[in-house]
Amino acid sequence: MLCEITGMHKFSFIPAAGAQGEFLGCLMMKAYHEEHGEKRRKVIVPDSAHGTNPASAEMAGFEVNVVKSDEMGCVDVKELEKIATEETAGLMLTNPNTLGIFERNIEEIVQIIHDVGGLLYYDGANLNAIMGKVRPGDMGFDIVHLNVHKTFSTPHGGGGPGAGPVGVKKELQEFLPAPTVEYDSATNSYYLEYNRPKTVGKIKMFYGNFSVYVKTYAYIMMMGAEGLRLAAEASVLGSNYLLSKLRQLKGVAVPFDSGQPRKHEFVLSLSKLAKDH
């Protein structure tokens, strides 16, 4: 079901949270390039990225390059073209971005990274806004992590546990951590496969946090495809309603405000309020 929702080929349920999913994604980026005889050591992140993106890339041994936002609050495509080289392992991006703005040039962005041999990593923190509307895999992303506590009603406040399942396209599935869930058609049963010679290794004990995925499964089954689309629509509608109210308050500013609607979230600045008071 998660493959269908995201456009990926195979998922691992092992990561304990979104940040660990990012770390796993970066490890698979490294393994993929090394498998092709390349030691790429740079990962690009936008200046609007979640803080865990550069942290995860650094932990995996990459050097982080920051690409600035343009006047619309999206990735500056011209700067990205300058930064993307044969040393680039990949780009970590969420779409819509942290400002709640959909990256309108996503296909061009993907093309730039793929043209230099890099991979696209999708931070699934903002999937709420596009769920059932468009899939990261169809945009061109190669790796995806999902925050099921944000998107599939499985809160992990108060210490957890959480879960950050990671999905990949076919070209990367051999690098997923062991074990993976496989299907045996002869016995019509599933089993855990530990014999994975190209795996990036084990990143956590056991196979994911079971209780979290039971809630995820139940939520998706109850909602169905139409329900998930409705959830996305409601999140965007609610966000823009709240934004329309808050932007009227004195001292409140909306960064990169060109009047366009935001998706399921938005960012406000109180810098003027702080300066005046």
RAFEN-V649800 format. One record per pair of residues at least 12 apart in sequence whose C-alpha atoms are under 10 Angstrom apart, sorted by the first residue. I is the first residue (numbers start at 0). GAP is how many residues later the second one is. Records with the same first field share a line. If there is no record, write none. Layout:
# RAFEN-V649800
I = GAP / GAP
This chain:
# RAFEN-V649800
0 = 216 / 219 / 220 / 224
1 = 144 / 163 / 164 / 165 / 214 / 215 / 218
2 = 132 / 134 / 141 / 163 / 164 / 165 / 166
3 = 128 / 131 / 133
4 = 122 / 126 / 127 / 128 / 129 / 130 / 131 / 132 / 220 / 223
5 = 116 / 118 / 121 / 125 / 126 / 128 / 129 / 130 / 131 / 132 / 133 / 135 / 137 / 138 / 139 / 140 / 161 / 162
6 = 127 / 128 / 129 / 130 / 131 / 132 / 133 / 134 / 135 / 137 / 160 / 161 / 162
7 = 127 / 128 / 129 / 130 / 133 / 134 / 135 / 136 / 158 / 159 / 160 / 161 / 162 / 165
8 = 128 / 133 / 134 / 158 / 159 / 160 / 161 / 162 / 163 / 164
9 = 133 / 156 / 157 / 158 / 159 / 160 / 162 / 163 / 164 / 166 / 170 / 171
10 = 132 / 133 / 134 / 154 / 155 / 156 / 157 / 158 / 162 / 165 / 169 / 170
11 = 133 / 152 / 153 / 154 / 155 / 156 / 161 / 164 / 165 / 166 / 167 / 168 / 169 / 195 / 196
12 = 132 / 150 / 151 / 152 / 153 / 154 / 164 / 166 / 167 / 168 / 193 / 194 / 195 / 196 / 197 / 200
13 = 149 / 150 / 151 / 152 / 162 / 163 / 164 / 165 / 166 / 188 / 189 / 190 / 191 / 192 / 193 / 194 / 195 / 196
14 = 130 / 147 / 148 / 149 / 150 / 151 / 162 / 187 / 188 / 189 / 190 / 191 / 192 / 193 / 194
15 = 131 / 144 / 145 / 146 / 147 / 148 / 149 / 187 / 188 / 189 / 191 / 192 / 193 / 196
16 = 128 / 129 / 130 / 131 / 132 / 139 / 143 / 144 / 145 / 146 / 147 / 148 / 149 / 191 / 192
17 = 34 / 35 / 105 / 106 / 107 / 127 / 128 / 129 / 130 / 131 / 144 / 145 / 146 / 147 / 148
18 = 31 / 32 / 33 / 34 / 36 / 37 / 104 / 126 / 127 / 128 / 144 / 145
19 = 32 / 36 / 125 / 143 / 144 / 145 / 146 / 183 / 184
20 = 35 / 102 / 103 / 122 / 123 / 124 / 125 / 126 / 142 / 143 / 144 / 145 / 146 / 182
21 = 30 / 31 / 32 / 33 / 34 / 35 / 38 / 70 / 99 / 100 / 101 / 102 / 121 / 122 / 123 / 124 / 142 / 143 / 144
22 = 29 / 30 / 31 / 32 / 33 / 34 / 35 / 36 / 37 / 180
23 = 32 / 33 / 36 / 119 / 121 / 141 / 142 / 151 / 152 / 153 / 176 / 177 / 178 / 179
24 = 31 / 32 / 35 / 67 / 95 / 96 / 97 / 98 / 117 / 118 / 119 / 120 / 141 / 142 / 143 / 147 / 150 / 151 / 175
25 = 17 / 27 / 30 / 31 / 32 / 33 / 34 / 35 / 36 / 63 / 64 / 65 / 66 / 93 / 95 / 117
26 = 29 / 30 / 32 / 33 / 34 / 35 / 148 / 149 / 150 / 172 / 173 / 174
27 = 32 / 115 / 140 / 144 / 145 / 146 / 147 / 148 / 149 / 170 / 171 / 172 / 173
28 = 14 / 28 / 31 / 60 / 61 / 89 / 90 / 91 / 92 / 113 / 114 / 143 / 146 / 171
29 = 12 / 30 / 31 / 32 / 59 / 60 / 145 / 170
30 = 141 / 143 / 144 / 145 / 167 / 168 / 169
31 = 57 / 86 / 87 / 139 / 140 / 141 / 142 / 143 / 166 / 168
32 = 56 / 84 / 85 / 86
34 = 140 / 163
37 = 48 / 49 / 51
38 = 47 / 48 / 49 / 50
39 = 22 / 23 / 45 / 46 / 47 / 48 / 49 / 50 / 77 / 78
40 = 16 / 17 / 19 / 20 / 21 / 22 / 23 / 45 / 46 / 47 / 48 / 49
41 = 15 / 16 / 19 / 20 / 21 / 22 / 23 / 41 / 42 / 43 / 44 / 45 / 46 / 47 / 48 / 49 / 76
42 = 14 / 15 / 18 / 19 / 20 / 21 / 22 / 23 / 41 / 44 / 45 / 46 / 47 / 48 / 49 / 75 / 76 / 77
43 = 13 / 18 / 19 / 20 / 21 / 22 / 23 / 36 / 39 / 40 / 44 / 45 / 46 / 47 / 48 / 49 / 69 / 74 / 76
44 = 12 / 19 / 20 / 21 / 22 / 23 / 30 / 35 / 45 / 46 / 47 / 48 / 49 / 76
45 = 19 / 20 / 21 / 22 / 23 / 28 / 29 / 30 / 34 / 45 / 46 / 47 / 48 / 51 / 52
46 = 18 / 19 / 20 / 21 / 22 / 26 / 27 / 28 / 51
47 = 18 / 19 / 20 / 21 / 25 / 26 / 27 / 45 / 46 / 49 / 50 / 51
48 = 17 / 18 / 43 / 44 / 45 / 48 / 49 / 50 / 74
49 = 42 / 43 / 44 / 47 / 48 / 73 / 75
51 = 71
52 = 38 / 39 / 40 / 41 / 68 / 70
53 = 12 / 38
56 = 33 / 35
61 = 26 / 27
62 = 25 / 26
63 = 24 / 27
64 = 15 / 18 / 19 / 23 / 26
65 = 13 / 14 / 17 / 25
66 = 12 / 13 / 14 / 15 / 16 / 17 / 24
67 = 12
68 = 187
69 = 186
70 = 184 / 185 / 186 / 187
71 = 29 / 31 / 32 / 183 / 184 / 185 / 186 / 188
72 = 24 / 25 / 26 / 27 / 28 / 29 / 30 / 182 / 183 / 184 / 185
73 = 21 / 22 / 23 / 24 / 25 / 26 / 27 / 28 / 29 / 30 / 31 / 32 / 182
74 = 18 / 22 / 28 / 29 / 30 / 31 / 34
75 = 29 / 33
76 = 28 / 29 / 31 / 32 / 35
77 = 31
79 = 29 / 32 / 33
80 = 28 / 31 / 32 / 35
81 = 30
82 = 30
83 = 28 / 29 / 30 / 31 / 32 / 33 / 34
84 = 27 / 28 / 30 / 31 / 32 / 33
85 = 27 / 29 / 30 / 31 / 32
86 = 29 / 30 / 31
87 = 25 / 26 / 28 / 29 / 30 / 31
88 = 24 / 25 / 27 / 28 / 29 / 30 / 31
89 = 20 / 23 / 24 / 26 / 27 / 28 / 29 / 30 / 31 / 52
90 = 18 / 19 / 22 / 23 / 27 / 28 / 29 / 30 / 31 / 50
91 = 27 / 28 / 29 / 30 / 31 / 49 / 51 / 52
92 = 13 / 27 / 28 / 29 / 30 / 31 / 48 / 51
93 = 27 / 28 / 29 / 30 / 31 / 32 / 33 / 42 / 50
94 = 27 / 28 / 29 / 30 / 31 / 32 / 34 / 35 / 41 / 44 / 168
95 = 27 / 28 / 29 / 30 / 31 / 32 / 33 / 34 / 166 / 167 / 168 / 169
96 = 26 / 28 / 29 / 165 / 166 / 168 / 169
97 = 27 / 28 / 165 / 166 / 167 / 168 / 169
98 = 155 / 156 / 157 / 163 / 164 / 165 / 166 / 167 / 168 / 169
99 = 26 / 29 / 136 / 139 / 140 / 161 / 162 / 163 / 164 / 165 / 166 / 167
100 = 155 / 159 / 160 / 161 / 162 / 163 / 164 / 165
101 = 27 / 28 / 159 / 160 / 161
105 = 33 / 34 / 35
106 = 31 / 32 / 33 / 34
107 = 31
108 = 30 / 31
109 = 29 / 30 / 31 / 32
110 = 29
113 = 26 / 27
117 = 24
118 = 21 / 22 / 23 / 24
119 = 16 / 17 / 19 / 20 / 21 / 22 / 23 / 24
120 = 15 / 19 / 20 / 21 / 22 / 23 / 24 / 47
121 = 14 / 15 / 17 / 18 / 19 / 20 / 21 / 22 / 23 / 24 / 44 / 45
122 = 13 / 18 / 20 / 21 / 22 / 23 / 24 / 43
123 = 12 / 19 / 20 / 21 / 22 / 23 / 24 / 26 / 27 / 40 / 41 / 42
124 = 20 / 21 / 22 / 23 / 24 / 25 / 26 / 39
125 = 20 / 21 / 24 / 25 / 137 / 138 / 139
126 = 18 / 19 / 20 / 21 / 23 / 24 / 105 / 137
127 = 19 / 22 / 23 / 24 / 100 / 101 / 103 / 104 / 105 / 106 / 107 / 108 / 135 / 136 / 137
128 = 22 / 100 / 102 / 103 / 104 / 105 / 106 / 107 / 108 / 110 / 133 / 134 / 135 / 136
129 = 98 / 99 / 101 / 102 / 103 / 105 / 106 / 133 / 134
130 = 20 / 94 / 96 / 97 / 98 / 99 / 100 / 101 / 102
131 = 93 / 94 / 95 / 96 / 97 / 98 / 99 / 100 / 101
132 = 95 / 96 / 97 / 99 / 100
136 = 30 / 31 / 32
139 = 29
140 = 27 / 28
141 = 25 / 26 / 27 / 28 / 29 / 30
142 = 23 / 24 / 25 / 26 / 29 / 30
143 = 20 / 21 / 22 / 23 / 24 / 25
144 = 18 / 19 / 20 / 21 / 22 / 23
145 = 17 / 18 / 19 / 20 / 21
146 = 15 / 16 / 17 / 18 / 19
147 = 14 / 15 / 16 / 17 / 64 / 65 / 67 / 68
148 = 12 / 13 / 14 / 15 / 63 / 64 / 66 / 67
150 = 65 / 68 / 77 / 80 / 81
151 = 60 / 61 / 63 / 64 / 65 / 66 / 67 / 68 / 71 / 76 / 79
152 = 59 / 62 / 63 / 64 / 65 / 66 / 67
153 = 57 / 58 / 59 / 60 / 61 / 62 / 63 / 65
154 = 57 / 60
155 = 56
159 = 49 / 52
160 = 47 / 48 / 49 / 50 / 51
161 = 46 / 47 / 48 / 49 / 50 / 51
162 = 45 / 46 / 47 / 48 / 49 / 50 / 53
163 = 44 / 45 / 48
164 = 43 / 48
171 = 27
172 = 25 / 26
173 = 22 / 23 / 24 / 25 / 26
174 = 21 / 22 / 23 / 24 / 25 / 26
175 = 20 / 22 / 23 / 24 / 25 / 26
176 = 17 / 19 / 21 / 22 / 23 / 24 / 25 / 26 / 27 / 30
177 = 14 / 15 / 16 / 17 / 18 / 19 / 20 / 21 / 22 / 23 / 24 / 25 / 26 / 28 / 29
178 = 12 / 13 / 14 / 15 / 16 / 17 / 20 / 22 / 23 / 27 / 28
179 = 12 / 13 / 14 / 15 / 16 / 19 / 27
180 = 12 / 13 / 26
191 = 15
231 = 31 / 32
232 = 30 / 31
233 = 30
234 = 28 / 29 / 30
235 = 25 / 26 / 27 / 28 / 29
236 = 24 / 25 / 26 / 27
237 = 25 / 26 / 27
238 = 22 / 23 / 24 / 25 / 26 / 27
239 = 20 / 21 / 22 / 23 / 24 / 25 / 26
240 = 20
241 = 23 / 24
242 = 18 / 19 / 22 / 23 / 24 / 25
243 = 17
245 = 22
246 = 21
249 = 20 / 22 / 23
250 = 18 / 19 / 20 / 21 / 22 / 23 / 24 / 25 / 26
251 = 16 / 17 / 18 / 19 / 20 / 21
252 = 14 / 15 / 16 / 17 / 18 / 19 / 20
253 = 12 / 13 / 14 / 15 / 16
254 = 12 / 13 / 14
